[in-house]
Amino acid sequence: MLEVKNLIFHPLENGIEKSIIEDVSFTVEDGEMLVITGPNGGGKSTLAKLMMGIETPDSGSIIMDGVDISNYSIDERANAGIGFAFQQPPRFKGMTVKRLLSLAAGCELPESKCCDYLSGVGLCAREYLEREVDNTLSGGEMKRLEIATVLAKPHKICIFDEPEAGIDLWSFSMLVKQFEQLHADKKESLILISHQERIIQMADRIMVVKDGKIESFGKKEKILPNLINEDIGCICMNSSHKA
């Protein structure tokens, strides 16, 4: 179980303190799918980075399976079982897709296994294995590859920051199936930041973050109807993606 307690993040911007995350607390149960949604600029991605250790909170704590990991580095959190998929994945000139997947898995993967992971996110596998992870790949291709690297290794908790952004409808449908399978297996907790209704519909619980605070938090059946009725601009009702 992941416990986030009283996180506060007030970074300096041009010498001025800015309130990004304001006293946020919540839990994620083992095997649970939590979807975090809310208006753009509300602090969702920053919250994910705080959980992964990419950003450091001013105060508060993060506890996983009873162990306080607040002072863990990114590597230590990854070794403890947290996986993270960026909204805008980094590129690595000179590194092949096959090598990146093997590094993500922590062992040398056979070609067949690499193909399975790539096919699972909508990439024609054998066309990509020897390609470099550089600017020759489109944003959509990078996004799908990033998600494949997270899927390549078992985790206790996987965090996906807007996995639907920048990918086409067919690939999006394949990603949904991947998330459905992960959720059905109940081996990993999933935290998905998303505006897409189809992803939100899969959640066990939904958390709405607005202005750095939790506006509402509860079971899908309770929260989702309010989101649709209030039309606060945080849900995409259809899948209009681009490659």
HUSULBEL-V42627 format. One record per run of one state. SS is the DSSP state (H for helix, E for strand, L for the rest). FROM is the first residue (numbers start at 1). TO is the last residue. If there is no record, write none. Layout:
SS | FROM | TO
SS | FROM | TO
//
This chain:
L | 1 | 1
E | 2 | 9
L | 10 | 11
E | 12 | 13
L | 14 | 15
E | 16 | 17
L | 18 | 20
E | 21 | 28
L | 29 | 32
E | 33 | 37
L | 38 | 43
H | 44 | 52
L | 53 | 58
E | 59 | 64
L | 65 | 66
E | 67 | 68
L | 69 | 73
H | 74 | 80
L | 81 | 81
E | 82 | 85
L | 86 | 91
E | 92 | 96
H | 97 | 105
L | 106 | 110
H | 111 | 120
L | 121 | 124
H | 125 | 127
L | 128 | 131
E | 132 | 133
L | 134 | 138
H | 139 | 151
L | 152 | 156
E | 157 | 161
L | 162 | 168
H | 169 | 185
L | 186 | 188
E | 189 | 193
L | 194 | 195
E | 196 | 196
H | 197 | 200
L | 201 | 204
E | 205 | 210
L | 211 | 212
E | 213 | 219
H | 220 | 230
L | 231 | 235
E | 236 | 236
L | 237 | 243
//
